[in-house]
Amino acid sequence: MAASVEKKVTAASVAAYLASTGLLAILGAVQDDARLVSGLPDSLAPFVLALVPTAITFVSGWAARHTPRGPSAL
């Protein structure tokens, strides 16, 4: 059975994706050449590139040791 993902890991991954997408969109808007990745359409590049830090955040949070909680913490 696969281990469940804690809500804080999911929230951190979503936050990393949103922040990365926003920053990459701003970067693309202020550059003279908005093509961040030549193989992708300009409008799609920030969303695809934001998946890299999102994946890193998710894997890091999932693999990190967590403090065990007793039954009263549920």
CHARMM-style PDB file with segment names, atoms N, HN, CA, C and O in Angstrom:
ATOM      1  N   MET     1       0.839  -1.170   0.000  1.00  0.00      PROA
ATOM      2  CA  MET     1       0.000   0.000   0.000  1.00  0.00      PROA
ATOM      3  C   MET     1       0.892   1.244   0.000  1.00  0.00      PROA
ATOM      4  O   MET     1       1.854   1.323   0.765  1.00  0.00      PROA
ATOM      5  N   ALA     2       0.578   2.188  -0.839  1.00  0.00      PROA
ATOM      6  HN  ALA     2      -0.203   2.123  -1.460  1.00  0.00      PROA
ATOM      7  CA  ALA     2       1.369   3.421  -0.937  1.00  0.00      PROA
ATOM      8  C   ALA     2       1.106   4.312   0.279  1.00  0.00      PROA
ATOM      9  O   ALA     2      -0.004   4.375   0.808  1.00  0.00      PROA
ATOM     10  N   ALA     3       2.155   4.987   0.692  1.00  0.00      PROA
ATOM     11  HN  ALA     3       3.057   4.936   0.262  1.00  0.00      PROA
ATOM     12  CA  ALA     3       2.025   5.910   1.817  1.00  0.00      PROA
ATOM     13  C   ALA     3       1.205   7.126   1.391  1.00  0.00      PROA
ATOM     14  O   ALA     3       1.321   7.606   0.264  1.00  0.00      PROA
ATOM     15  N   SER     4       0.391   7.605   2.294  1.00  0.00      PROA
ATOM     16  HN  SER     4       0.297   7.215   3.210  1.00  0.00      PROA
ATOM     17  CA  SER     4      -0.427   8.780   1.957  1.00  0.00      PROA
ATOM     18  C   SER     4       0.427  10.049   1.998  1.00  0.00      PROA
ATOM     19  O   SER     4       1.469  10.100   2.652  1.00  0.00      PROA
ATOM     20  N   VAL     5      -0.037  11.046   1.296  1.00  0.00      PROA
ATOM     21  HN  VAL     5      -0.884  11.004   0.765  1.00  0.00      PROA
ATOM     22  CA  VAL     5       0.664  12.322   1.227  1.00  0.00      PROA
ATOM     23  C   VAL     5       0.018  13.270   2.228  1.00  0.00      PROA
ATOM     24  O   VAL     5      -1.201  13.446   2.229  1.00  0.00      PROA
ATOM     25  N   GLU     6       0.830  13.875   3.069  1.00  0.00      PROA
ATOM     26  HN  GLU     6       1.820  13.732   3.068  1.00  0.00      PROA
ATOM     27  CA  GLU     6       0.295  14.813   4.055  1.00  0.00      PROA
ATOM     28  C   GLU     6      -0.219  16.067   3.365  1.00  0.00      PROA
ATOM     29  O   GLU     6       0.265  16.450   2.300  1.00  0.00      PROA
ATOM     30  N   LYS     7      -1.203  16.697   3.988  1.00  0.00      PROA
ATOM     31  HN  LYS     7      -1.595  16.385   4.853  1.00  0.00      PROA
ATOM     32  CA  LYS     7      -1.805  17.903   3.406  1.00  0.00      PROA
ATOM     33  C   LYS     7      -0.799  19.036   3.271  1.00  0.00      PROA
ATOM     34  O   LYS     7      -0.880  19.826   2.330  1.00  0.00      PROA
ATOM     35  N   LYS     8       0.148  19.126   4.201  1.00  0.00      PROA
ATOM     36  HN  LYS     8       0.214  18.484   4.965  1.00  0.00      PROA
ATOM     37  CA  LYS     8       1.132  20.204   4.127  1.00  0.00      PROA
ATOM     38  C   LYS     8       2.062  20.028   2.932  1.00  0.00      PROA
ATOM     39  O   LYS     8       2.537  21.019   2.377  1.00  0.00      PROA
ATOM     40  N   VAL     9       2.332  18.787   2.523  1.00  0.00      PROA
ATOM     41  HN  VAL     9       1.946  17.982   2.974  1.00  0.00      PROA
ATOM     42  CA  VAL     9       3.157  18.542   1.349  1.00  0.00      PROA
ATOM     43  C   VAL     9       2.393  18.958   0.093  1.00  0.00      PROA
ATOM     44  O   VAL     9       2.961  19.580  -0.804  1.00  0.00      PROA
ATOM     45  N   THR    10       1.123  18.620   0.030  1.00  0.00      PROA
ATOM     46  HN  THR    10       0.662  18.115   0.759  1.00  0.00      PROA
ATOM     47  CA  THR    10       0.296  19.019  -1.102  1.00  0.00      PROA
ATOM     48  C   THR    10       0.177  20.535  -1.172  1.00  0.00      PROA
ATOM     49  O   THR    10       0.284  21.112  -2.253  1.00  0.00      PROA
ATOM     50  N   ALA    11      -0.043  21.183  -0.039  1.00  0.00      PROA
ATOM     51  HN  ALA    11      -0.130  20.714   0.840  1.00  0.00      PROA
ATOM     52  CA  ALA    11      -0.164  22.642  -0.014  1.00  0.00      PROA
ATOM     53  C   ALA    11       1.137  23.315  -0.434  1.00  0.00      PROA
ATOM     54  O   ALA    11       1.115  24.306  -1.165  1.00  0.00      PROA
ATOM     55  N   ALA    12       2.257  22.789   0.017  1.00  0.00      PROA
ATOM     56  HN  ALA    12       2.275  21.984   0.610  1.00  0.00      PROA
ATOM     57  CA  ALA    12       3.555  23.363  -0.370  1.00  0.00      PROA
ATOM     58  C   ALA    12       3.804  23.193  -1.865  1.00  0.00      PROA
ATOM     59  O   ALA    12       4.358  24.083  -2.510  1.00  0.00      PROA
ATOM     60  N   SER    13       3.399  22.061  -2.412  1.00  0.00      PROA
ATOM     61  HN  SER    13       2.950  21.338  -1.888  1.00  0.00      PROA
ATOM     62  CA  SER    13       3.566  21.824  -3.845  1.00  0.00      PROA
ATOM     63  C   SER    13       2.707  22.772  -4.674  1.00  0.00      PROA
ATOM     64  O   SER    13       3.164  23.310  -5.683  1.00  0.00      PROA
ATOM     65  N   VAL    14       1.474  22.972  -4.251  1.00  0.00      PROA
ATOM     66  HN  VAL    14       1.103  22.535  -3.431  1.00  0.00      PROA
ATOM     67  CA  VAL    14       0.585  23.906  -4.956  1.00  0.00      PROA
ATOM     68  C   VAL    14       1.137  25.327  -4.868  1.00  0.00      PROA
ATOM     69  O   VAL    14       1.141  26.054  -5.862  1.00  0.00      PROA
ATOM     70  N   ALA    15       1.597  25.721  -3.697  1.00  0.00      PROA
ATOM     71  HN  ALA    15       1.593  25.131  -2.890  1.00  0.00      PROA
ATOM     72  CA  ALA    15       2.163  27.068  -3.526  1.00  0.00      PROA
ATOM     73  C   ALA    15       3.405  27.250  -4.395  1.00  0.00      PROA
ATOM     74  O   ALA    15       3.589  28.310  -4.993  1.00  0.00      PROA
ATOM     75  N   ALA    16       4.256  26.229  -4.471  1.00  0.00      PROA
ATOM     76  HN  ALA    16       4.107  25.368  -3.985  1.00  0.00      PROA
ATOM     77  CA  ALA    16       5.456  26.311  -5.315  1.00  0.00      PROA
ATOM     78  C   ALA    16       5.073  26.452  -6.782  1.00  0.00      PROA
ATOM     79  O   ALA    16       5.699  27.214  -7.520  1.00  0.00      PROA
ATOM     80  N   TYR    17       4.048  25.720  -7.207  1.00  0.00      PROA
ATOM     81  HN  TYR    17       3.539  25.101  -6.608  1.00  0.00      PROA
ATOM     82  CA  TYR    17       3.608  25.801  -8.601  1.00  0.00      PROA
ATOM     83  C   TYR    17       3.054  27.187  -8.924  1.00  0.00      PROA
ATOM     84  O   TYR    17       3.409  27.775  -9.946  1.00  0.00      PROA
ATOM     85  N   LEU    18       2.198  27.703  -8.068  1.00  0.00      PROA
ATOM     86  HN  LEU    18       1.910  27.226  -7.238  1.00  0.00      PROA
ATOM     87  CA  LEU    18       1.600  29.023  -8.318  1.00  0.00      PROA
ATOM     88  C   LEU    18       2.657  30.128  -8.306  1.00  0.00      PROA
ATOM     89  O   LEU    18       2.645  31.012  -9.163  1.00  0.00      PROA
ATOM     90  N   ALA    19       3.558  30.077  -7.344  1.00  0.00      PROA
ATOM     91  HN  ALA    19       3.567  29.359  -6.648  1.00  0.00      PROA
ATOM     92  CA  ALA    19       4.604  31.098  -7.269  1.00  0.00      PROA
ATOM     93  C   ALA    19       5.538  31.017  -8.474  1.00  0.00      PROA
ATOM     94  O   ALA    19       5.912  32.044  -9.040  1.00  0.00      PROA
ATOM     95  N   SER    20       5.913  29.808  -8.864  1.00  0.00      PROA
ATOM     96  HN  SER    20       5.609  28.974  -8.404  1.00  0.00      PROA
ATOM     97  CA  SER    20       6.800  29.643 -10.016  1.00  0.00      PROA
ATOM     98  C   SER    20       6.132  30.101 -11.304  1.00  0.00      PROA
ATOM     99  O   SER    20       6.762  30.753 -12.136  1.00  0.00      PROA
ATOM    100  N   THR    21       4.859  29.760 -11.470  1.00  0.00      PROA
ATOM    101  HN  THR    21       4.348  29.230 -10.794  1.00  0.00      PROA
ATOM    102  CA  THR    21       4.133  30.180 -12.667  1.00  0.00      PROA
ATOM    103  C   THR    21       4.071  31.695 -12.742  1.00  0.00      PROA
ATOM    104  O   THR    21       4.308  32.275 -13.802  1.00  0.00      PROA
ATOM    105  N   GLY    22       3.757  32.337 -11.630  1.00  0.00      PROA
ATOM    106  HN  GLY    22       3.565  31.866 -10.770  1.00  0.00      PROA
ATOM    107  CA  GLY    22       3.688  33.797 -11.612  1.00  0.00      PROA
ATOM    108  C   GLY    22       5.024  34.446 -11.921  1.00  0.00      PROA
ATOM    109  O   GLY    22       5.101  35.374 -12.726  1.00  0.00      PROA
ATOM    110  N   LEU    23       6.073  33.958 -11.282  1.00  0.00      PROA
ATOM    111  HN  LEU    23       6.010  33.204 -10.628  1.00  0.00      PROA
ATOM    112  CA  LEU    23       7.399  34.533 -11.521  1.00  0.00      PROA
ATOM    113  C   LEU    23       7.870  34.314 -12.953  1.00  0.00      PROA
ATOM    114  O   LEU    23       8.465  35.208 -13.555  1.00  0.00      PROA
ATOM    115  N   LEU    24       7.611  33.140 -13.497  1.00  0.00      PROA
ATOM    116  HN  LEU    24       7.128  32.413 -13.008  1.00  0.00      PROA
ATOM    117  CA  LEU    24       8.013  32.876 -14.880  1.00  0.00      PROA
ATOM    118  C   LEU    24       7.193  33.693 -15.870  1.00  0.00      PROA
ATOM    119  O   LEU    24       7.715  34.114 -16.903  1.00  0.00      PROA
ATOM    120  N   ALA    25       5.930  33.922 -15.574  1.00  0.00      PROA
ATOM    121  HN  ALA    25       5.506  33.580 -14.735  1.00  0.00      PROA
ATOM    122  CA  ALA    25       5.101  34.761 -16.442  1.00  0.00      PROA
ATOM    123  C   ALA    25       5.605  36.202 -16.432  1.00  0.00      PROA
ATOM    124  O   ALA    25       5.655  36.854 -17.475  1.00  0.00      PROA
ATOM    125  N   ILE    26       5.979  36.696 -15.253  1.00  0.00      PROA
ATOM    126  HN  ILE    26       5.939  36.167 -14.405  1.00  0.00      PROA
ATOM    127  CA  ILE    26       6.534  38.054 -15.157  1.00  0.00      PROA
ATOM    128  C   ILE    26       7.863  38.128 -15.903  1.00  0.00      PROA
ATOM    129  O   ILE    26       8.120  39.089 -16.629  1.00  0.00      PROA
ATOM    130  N   LEU    27       8.694  37.125 -15.726  1.00  0.00      PROA
ATOM    131  HN  LEU    27       8.485  36.345 -15.136  1.00  0.00      PROA
ATOM    132  CA  LEU    27       9.976  37.085 -16.424  1.00  0.00      PROA
ATOM    133  C   LEU    27       9.772  37.098 -17.938  1.00  0.00      PROA
ATOM    134  O   LEU    27      10.464  37.820 -18.656  1.00  0.00      PROA
ATOM    135  N   GLY    28       8.832  36.309 -18.414  1.00  0.00      PROA
ATOM    136  HN  GLY    28       8.270  35.723 -17.831  1.00  0.00      PROA
ATOM    137  CA  GLY    28       8.541  36.272 -19.842  1.00  0.00      PROA
ATOM    138  C   GLY    28       7.985  37.587 -20.359  1.00  0.00      PROA
ATOM    139  O   GLY    28       8.223  37.951 -21.511  1.00  0.00      PROA
ATOM    140  N   ALA    29       7.242  38.307 -19.515  1.00  0.00      PROA
ATOM    141  HN  ALA    29       7.049  38.011 -18.579  1.00  0.00      PROA
ATOM    142  CA  ALA    29       6.643  39.573 -19.940  1.00  0.00      PROA
ATOM    143  C   ALA    29       7.678  40.697 -20.029  1.00  0.00      PROA
ATOM    144  O   ALA    29       7.553  41.577 -20.880  1.00  0.00      PROA
ATOM    145  N   VAL    30       8.685  40.681 -19.177  1.00  0.00      PROA
ATOM    146  HN  VAL    30       8.787  39.965 -18.485  1.00  0.00      PROA
ATOM    147  CA  VAL    30       9.657  41.775 -19.165  1.00  0.00      PROA
ATOM    148  C   VAL    30      10.862  41.532 -20.077  1.00  0.00      PROA
ATOM    149  O   VAL    30      11.639  42.453 -20.328  1.00  0.00      PROA
ATOM    150  N   GLN    31      11.023  40.322 -20.567  1.00  0.00      PROA
ATOM    151  HN  GLN    31      10.391  39.574 -20.363  1.00  0.00      PROA
ATOM    152  CA  GLN    31      12.129  40.030 -21.470  1.00  0.00      PROA
ATOM    153  C   GLN    31      11.787  40.515 -22.876  1.00  0.00      PROA
ATOM    154  O   GLN    31      10.618  40.581 -23.255  1.00  0.00      PROA
ATOM    155  N   ASP    32      12.812  40.849 -23.634  1.00  0.00      PROA
ATOM    156  HN  ASP    32      13.762  40.795 -23.325  1.00  0.00      PROA
ATOM    157  CA  ASP    32      12.603  41.189 -25.036  1.00  0.00      PROA
ATOM    158  C   ASP    32      12.138  39.963 -25.823  1.00  0.00      PROA
ATOM    159  O   ASP    32      11.259  40.063 -26.679  1.00  0.00      PROA
ATOM    160  N   ASP    33      12.727  38.822 -25.531  1.00  0.00      PROA
ATOM    161  HN  ASP    33      13.441  38.740 -24.836  1.00  0.00      PROA
ATOM    162  CA  ASP    33      12.351  37.571 -26.186  1.00  0.00      PROA
ATOM    163  C   ASP    33      11.608  36.730 -25.157  1.00  0.00      PROA
ATOM    164  O   ASP    33      12.225  36.173 -24.249  1.00  0.00      PROA
ATOM    165  N   ALA    34      10.303  36.635 -25.289  1.00  0.00      PROA
ATOM    166  HN  ALA    34       9.801  37.087 -26.027  1.00  0.00      PROA
ATOM    167  CA  ALA    34       9.479  35.948 -24.293  1.00  0.00      PROA
ATOM    168  C   ALA    34       9.555  34.429 -24.397  1.00  0.00      PROA
ATOM    169  O   ALA    34       8.939  33.737 -23.586  1.00  0.00      PROA
ATOM    170  N   ARG    35      10.274  33.900 -25.348  1.00  0.00      PROA
ATOM    171  HN  ARG    35      10.774  34.462 -26.006  1.00  0.00      PROA
ATOM    172  CA  ARG    35      10.357  32.448 -25.511  1.00  0.00      PROA
ATOM    173  C   ARG    35      11.328  31.868 -24.482  1.00  0.00      PROA
ATOM    174  O   ARG    35      12.544  31.932 -24.662  1.00  0.00      PROA
ATOM    175  N   LEU    36      10.793  31.314 -23.424  1.00  0.00      PROA
ATOM    176  HN  LEU    36       9.805  31.263 -23.277  1.00  0.00      PROA
ATOM    177  CA  LEU    36      11.629  30.723 -22.380  1.00  0.00      PROA
ATOM    178  C   LEU    36      12.144  29.348 -22.795  1.00  0.00      PROA
ATOM    179  O   LEU    36      13.270  28.975 -22.466  1.00  0.00      PROA
ATOM    180  N   VAL    37      11.335  28.614 -23.502  1.00  0.00      PROA
ATOM    181  HN  VAL    37      10.420  28.917 -23.769  1.00  0.00      PROA
ATOM    182  CA  VAL    37      11.718  27.308 -24.012  1.00  0.00      PROA
ATOM    183  C   VAL    37      11.286  27.291 -25.478  1.00  0.00      PROA
ATOM    184  O   VAL    37      10.107  27.469 -25.784  1.00  0.00      PROA
ATOM    185  N   SER    38      12.228  27.080 -26.367  1.00  0.00      PROA
ATOM    186  HN  SER    38      13.186  26.935 -26.119  1.00  0.00      PROA
ATOM    187  CA  SER    38      11.934  27.235 -27.791  1.00  0.00      PROA
ATOM    188  C   SER    38      10.914  26.233 -28.327  1.00  0.00      PROA
ATOM    189  O   SER    38      10.244  26.532 -29.315  1.00  0.00      PROA
ATOM    190  N   GLY    39      10.772  25.074 -27.727  1.00  0.00      PROA
ATOM    191  HN  GLY    39      11.317  24.831 -26.924  1.00  0.00      PROA
ATOM    192  CA  GLY    39       9.850  24.059 -28.223  1.00  0.00      PROA
ATOM    193  C   GLY    39       8.415  24.222 -27.778  1.00  0.00      PROA
ATOM    194  O   GLY    39       7.539  23.489 -28.238  1.00  0.00      PROA
ATOM    195  N   LEU    40       8.154  25.169 -26.890  1.00  0.00      PROA
ATOM    196  HN  LEU    40       8.865  25.765 -26.516  1.00  0.00      PROA
ATOM    197  CA  LEU    40       6.803  25.357 -26.350  1.00  0.00      PROA
ATOM    198  C   LEU    40       6.214  26.682 -26.821  1.00  0.00      PROA
ATOM    199  O   LEU    40       6.950  27.635 -27.078  1.00  0.00      PROA
ATOM    200  N   PRO    41       4.892  26.745 -26.936  1.00  0.00      PROA
ATOM    201  CA  PRO    41       4.265  28.039 -27.210  1.00  0.00      PROA
ATOM    202  C   PRO    41       4.518  29.001 -26.044  1.00  0.00      PROA
ATOM    203  O   PRO    41       4.639  28.573 -24.896  1.00  0.00      PROA
ATOM    204  N   ASP    42       4.596  30.296 -26.343  1.00  0.00      PROA
ATOM    205  HN  ASP    42       4.498  30.644 -27.276  1.00  0.00      PROA
ATOM    206  CA  ASP    42       4.899  31.297 -25.304  1.00  0.00      PROA
ATOM    207  C   ASP    42       3.932  31.229 -24.133  1.00  0.00      PROA
ATOM    208  O   ASP    42       4.347  31.365 -22.982  1.00  0.00      PROA
ATOM    209  N   SER    43       2.656  31.021 -24.406  1.00  0.00      PROA
ATOM    210  HN  SER    43       2.319  30.910 -25.341  1.00  0.00      PROA
ATOM    211  CA  SER    43       1.667  31.020 -23.329  1.00  0.00      PROA
ATOM    212  C   SER    43       1.739  29.773 -22.456  1.00  0.00      PROA
ATOM    213  O   SER    43       1.252  29.788 -21.326  1.00  0.00      PROA
ATOM    214  N   LEU    44       2.330  28.704 -22.953  1.00  0.00      PROA
ATOM    215  HN  LEU    44       2.726  28.692 -23.872  1.00  0.00      PROA
ATOM    216  CA  LEU    44       2.395  27.447 -22.207  1.00  0.00      PROA
ATOM    217  C   LEU    44       3.691  27.289 -21.407  1.00  0.00      PROA
ATOM    218  O   LEU    44       3.721  26.542 -20.429  1.00  0.00      PROA
ATOM    219  N   ALA    45       4.753  27.979 -21.806  1.00  0.00      PROA
ATOM    220  HN  ALA    45       4.729  28.586 -22.600  1.00  0.00      PROA
ATOM    221  CA  ALA    45       6.072  27.805 -21.190  1.00  0.00      PROA
ATOM    222  C   ALA    45       6.090  28.036 -19.679  1.00  0.00      PROA
ATOM    223  O   ALA    45       6.652  27.201 -18.968  1.00  0.00      PROA
ATOM    224  N   PRO    46       5.507  29.124 -19.137  1.00  0.00      PROA
ATOM    225  CA  PRO    46       5.569  29.306 -17.680  1.00  0.00      PROA
ATOM    226  C   PRO    46       4.895  28.177 -16.900  1.00  0.00      PROA
ATOM    227  O   PRO    46       5.354  27.815 -15.817  1.00  0.00      PROA
ATOM    228  N   PHE    47       3.820  27.623 -17.438  1.00  0.00      PROA
ATOM    229  HN  PHE    47       3.447  27.917 -18.318  1.00  0.00      PROA
ATOM    230  CA  PHE    47       3.105  26.553 -16.738  1.00  0.00      PROA
ATOM    231  C   PHE    47       3.907  25.258 -16.730  1.00  0.00      PROA
ATOM    232  O   PHE    47       3.930  24.547 -15.725  1.00  0.00      PROA
ATOM    233  N   VAL    48       4.558  24.951 -17.833  1.00  0.00      PROA
ATOM    234  HN  VAL    48       4.539  25.529 -18.649  1.00  0.00      PROA
ATOM    235  CA  VAL    48       5.362  23.731 -17.920  1.00  0.00      PROA
ATOM    236  C   VAL    48       6.637  23.872 -17.094  1.00  0.00      PROA
ATOM    237  O   VAL    48       7.014  22.944 -16.379  1.00  0.00      PROA
ATOM    238  N   LEU    49       7.303  25.018 -17.184  1.00  0.00      PROA
ATOM    239  HN  LEU    49       6.997  25.772 -17.765  1.00  0.00      PROA
ATOM    240  CA  LEU    49       8.532  25.226 -16.416  1.00  0.00      PROA
ATOM    241  C   LEU    49       8.264  25.246 -14.910  1.00  0.00      PROA
ATOM    242  O   LEU    49       9.147  24.893 -14.128  1.00  0.00      PROA
ATOM    243  N   ALA    50       7.081  25.647 -14.497  1.00  0.00      PROA
ATOM    244  HN  ALA    50       6.364  25.934 -15.132  1.00  0.00      PROA
ATOM    245  CA  ALA    50       6.750  25.676 -13.070  1.00  0.00      PROA
ATOM    246  C   ALA    50       6.612  24.274 -12.490  1.00  0.00      PROA
ATOM    247  O   ALA    50       6.609  24.114 -11.269  1.00  0.00      PROA
ATOM    248  N   LEU    51       6.499  23.270 -13.330  1.00  0.00      PROA
ATOM    249  HN  LEU    51       6.501  23.400 -14.322  1.00  0.00      PROA
ATOM    250  CA  LEU    51       6.396  21.903 -12.827  1.00  0.00      PROA
ATOM    251  C   LEU    51       7.707  21.405 -12.215  1.00  0.00      PROA
ATOM    252  O   LEU    51       7.686  20.506 -11.374  1.00  0.00      PROA
ATOM    253  N   VAL    52       8.838  21.969 -12.619  1.00  0.00      PROA
ATOM    254  HN  VAL    52       8.855  22.699 -13.302  1.00  0.00      PROA
ATOM    255  CA  VAL    52      10.132  21.519 -12.079  1.00  0.00      PROA
ATOM    256  C   VAL    52      10.245  21.820 -10.584  1.00  0.00      PROA
ATOM    257  O   VAL    52      10.464  20.890  -9.808  1.00  0.00      PROA
ATOM    258  N   PRO    53      10.106  23.092 -10.134  1.00  0.00      PROA
ATOM    259  CA  PRO    53      10.194  23.313  -8.681  1.00  0.00      PROA
ATOM    260  C   PRO    53       9.036  22.672  -7.912  1.00  0.00      PROA
ATOM    261  O   PRO    53       9.182  22.330  -6.738  1.00  0.00      PROA
ATOM    262  N   THR    54       7.891  22.512  -8.571  1.00  0.00      PROA
ATOM    263  HN  THR    54       7.772  22.790  -9.524  1.00  0.00      PROA
ATOM    264  CA  THR    54       6.758  21.847  -7.919  1.00  0.00      PROA
ATOM    265  C   THR    54       7.100  20.394  -7.632  1.00  0.00      PROA
ATOM    266  O   THR    54       6.833  19.900  -6.537  1.00  0.00      PROA
ATOM    267  N   ALA    55       7.682  19.713  -8.593  1.00  0.00      PROA
ATOM    268  HN  ALA    55       7.899  20.115  -9.482  1.00  0.00      PROA
ATOM    269  CA  ALA    55       8.064  18.315  -8.398  1.00  0.00      PROA
ATOM    270  C   ALA    55       9.139  18.181  -7.325  1.00  0.00      PROA
ATOM    271  O   ALA    55       9.098  17.264  -6.504  1.00  0.00      PROA
ATOM    272  N   ILE    56      10.100  19.102  -7.339  1.00  0.00      PROA
ATOM    273  HN  ILE    56      10.133  19.847  -8.006  1.00  0.00      PROA
ATOM    274  CA  ILE    56      11.152  19.069  -6.322  1.00  0.00      PROA
ATOM    275  C   ILE    56      10.567  19.277  -4.929  1.00  0.00      PROA
ATOM    276  O   ILE    56      10.941  18.581  -3.984  1.00  0.00      PROA
ATOM    277  N   THR    57       9.653  20.228  -4.801  1.00  0.00      PROA
ATOM    278  HN  THR    57       9.349  20.793  -5.569  1.00  0.00      PROA
ATOM    279  CA  THR    57       9.005  20.489  -3.508  1.00  0.00      PROA
ATOM    280  C   THR    57       8.213  19.290  -3.036  1.00  0.00      PROA
ATOM    281  O   THR    57       8.286  18.917  -1.865  1.00  0.00      PROA
ATOM    282  N   PHE    58       7.454  18.680  -3.941  1.00  0.00      PROA
ATOM    283  HN  PHE    58       7.396  18.983  -4.892  1.00  0.00      PROA
ATOM    284  CA  PHE    58       6.631  17.531  -3.570  1.00  0.00      PROA
ATOM    285  C   PHE    58       7.486  16.364  -3.110  1.00  0.00      PROA
ATOM    286  O   PHE    58       7.229  15.781  -2.056  1.00  0.00      PROA
ATOM    287  N   VAL    59       8.502  16.017  -3.894  1.00  0.00      PROA
ATOM    288  HN  VAL    59       8.710  16.490  -4.750  1.00  0.00      PROA
ATOM    289  CA  VAL    59       9.352  14.875  -3.551  1.00  0.00      PROA
ATOM    290  C   VAL    59      10.107  15.134  -2.253  1.00  0.00      PROA
ATOM    291  O   VAL    59      10.248  14.232  -1.427  1.00  0.00      PROA
ATOM    292  N   SER    60      10.589  16.349  -2.069  1.00  0.00      PROA
ATOM    293  HN  SER    60      10.475  17.081  -2.741  1.00  0.00      PROA
ATOM    294  CA  SER    60      11.307  16.687  -0.835  1.00  0.00      PROA
ATOM    295  C   SER    60      10.401  16.578   0.380  1.00  0.00      PROA
ATOM    296  O   SER    60      10.790  16.014   1.403  1.00  0.00      PROA
ATOM    297  N   GLY    61       9.203  17.112   0.269  1.00  0.00      PROA
ATOM    298  HN  GLY    61       8.888  17.569  -0.562  1.00  0.00      PROA
ATOM    299  CA  GLY    61       8.260  17.046   1.388  1.00  0.00      PROA
ATOM    300  C   GLY    61       7.797  15.633   1.683  1.00  0.00      PROA
ATOM    301  O   GLY    61       7.620  15.263   2.844  1.00  0.00      PROA
ATOM    302  N   TRP    62       7.601  14.842   0.639  1.00  0.00      PROA
ATOM    303  HN  TRP    62       7.746  15.142  -0.304  1.00  0.00      PROA
ATOM    304  CA  TRP    62       7.141  13.471   0.823  1.00  0.00      PROA
ATOM    305  C   TRP    62       8.227  12.602   1.437  1.00  0.00      PROA
ATOM    306  O   TRP    62       7.941  11.741   2.270  1.00  0.00      PROA
ATOM    307  N   ALA    63       9.476  12.824   1.029  1.00  0.00      PROA
ATOM    308  HN  ALA    63       9.708  13.523   0.352  1.00  0.00      PROA
ATOM    309  CA  ALA    63      10.571  11.985   1.500  1.00  0.00      PROA
ATOM    310  C   ALA    63      11.115  12.417   2.861  1.00  0.00      PROA
ATOM    311  O   ALA    63      11.803  11.638   3.521  1.00  0.00      PROA
ATOM    312  N   ALA    64      10.823  13.634   3.288  1.00  0.00      PROA
ATOM    313  HN  ALA    64      10.264  14.268   2.752  1.00  0.00      PROA
ATOM    314  CA  ALA    64      11.370  14.135   4.552  1.00  0.00      PROA
ATOM    315  C   ALA    64      10.783  13.377   5.740  1.00  0.00      PROA
ATOM    316  O   ALA    64       9.636  12.928   5.715  1.00  0.00      PROA
ATOM    317  N   ARG    65      11.593  13.252   6.761  1.00  0.00      PROA
ATOM    318  HN  ARG    65      12.524  13.617   6.780  1.00  0.00      PROA
ATOM    319  CA  ARG    65      11.091  12.624   7.993  1.00  0.00      PROA
ATOM    320  C   ARG    65      10.107  13.578   8.655  1.00  0.00      PROA
ATOM    321  O   ARG    65      10.314  14.791   8.693  1.00  0.00      PROA
ATOM    322  N   HSD    66       9.048  13.006   9.167  1.00  0.00      PROA
ATOM    323  HN  HSD    66       8.880  12.020   9.137  1.00  0.00      PROA
ATOM    324  CA  HSD    66       8.043  13.789   9.847  1.00  0.00      PROA
ATOM    325  C   HSD    66       7.951  13.359  11.296  1.00  0.00      PROA
ATOM    326  O   HSD    66       8.215  12.204  11.630  1.00  0.00      PROA
ATOM    327  N   THR    67       7.582  14.274  12.137  1.00  0.00      PROA
ATOM    328  HN  THR    67       7.367  15.212  11.865  1.00  0.00      PROA
ATOM    329  CA  THR    67       7.432  13.977  13.546  1.00  0.00      PROA
ATOM    330  C   THR    67       6.197  13.114  13.738  1.00  0.00      PROA
ATOM    331  O   THR    67       5.099  13.500  13.336  1.00  0.00      PROA
ATOM    332  N   PRO    68       6.370  11.948  14.350  1.00  0.00      PROA
ATOM    333  CA  PRO    68       5.200  11.099  14.590  1.00  0.00      PROA
ATOM    334  C   PRO    68       4.245  11.794  15.568  1.00  0.00      PROA
ATOM    335  O   PRO    68       4.674  12.449  16.518  1.00  0.00      PROA
ATOM    336  N   ARG    69       2.993  11.643  15.324  1.00  0.00      PROA
ATOM    337  HN  ARG    69       2.644  11.111  14.552  1.00  0.00      PROA
ATOM    338  CA  ARG    69       1.980  12.249  16.182  1.00  0.00      PROA
ATOM    339  C   ARG    69       1.168  11.155  16.832  1.00  0.00      PROA
ATOM    340  O   ARG    69       0.892  10.117  16.232  1.00  0.00      PROA
ATOM    341  N   GLY    70       0.796  11.406  18.057  1.00  0.00      PROA
ATOM    342  HN  GLY    70       1.020  12.250  18.545  1.00  0.00      PROA
ATOM    343  CA  GLY    70      -0.014  10.447  18.775  1.00  0.00      PROA
ATOM    344  C   GLY    70      -1.469  10.497  18.338  1.00  0.00      PROA
ATOM    345  O   GLY    70      -1.829  11.324  17.500  1.00  0.00      PROA
ATOM    346  N   PRO    71      -2.294   9.648  18.874  1.00  0.00      PROA
ATOM    347  CA  PRO    71      -3.716   9.623  18.498  1.00  0.00      PROA
ATOM    348  C   PRO    71      -4.457  10.912  18.840  1.00  0.00      PROA
ATOM    349  O   PRO    71      -5.482  11.205  18.224  1.00  0.00      PROA
ATOM    350  N   SER    72      -3.964  11.690  19.807  1.00  0.00      PROA
ATOM    351  HN  SER    72      -3.132  11.451  20.307  1.00  0.00      PROA
ATOM    352  CA  SER    72      -4.646  12.929  20.185  1.00  0.00      PROA
ATOM    353  C   SER    72      -4.490  14.016  19.135  1.00  0.00      PROA
ATOM    354  O   SER    72      -5.254  14.981  19.146  1.00  0.00      PROA
ATOM    355  N   ALA    73      -3.515  13.893  18.218  1.00  0.00      PROA
ATOM    356  HN  ALA    73      -2.894  13.109  18.210  1.00  0.00      PROA
ATOM    357  CA  ALA    73      -3.254  14.905  17.199  1.00  0.00      PROA
ATOM    358  C   ALA    73      -4.208  14.776  16.013  1.00  0.00      PROA
ATOM    359  O   ALA    73      -4.252  15.665  15.163  1.00  0.00      PROA
ATOM    360  N   LEU    74      -4.961  13.699  15.942  1.00  0.00      PROA
ATOM    361  HN  LEU    74      -4.925  12.977  16.632  1.00  0.00      PROA
ATOM    362  CA  LEU    74      -5.877  13.510  14.822  1.00  0.00      PROA
ATOM    363  C   LEU    74      -7.029  14.402  15.034  1.00  0.00      PROA
ATOM    364  OT1 LEU    74      -7.949  14.427  14.217  1.00  0.00      PROA
TER     365      LEU     74
END
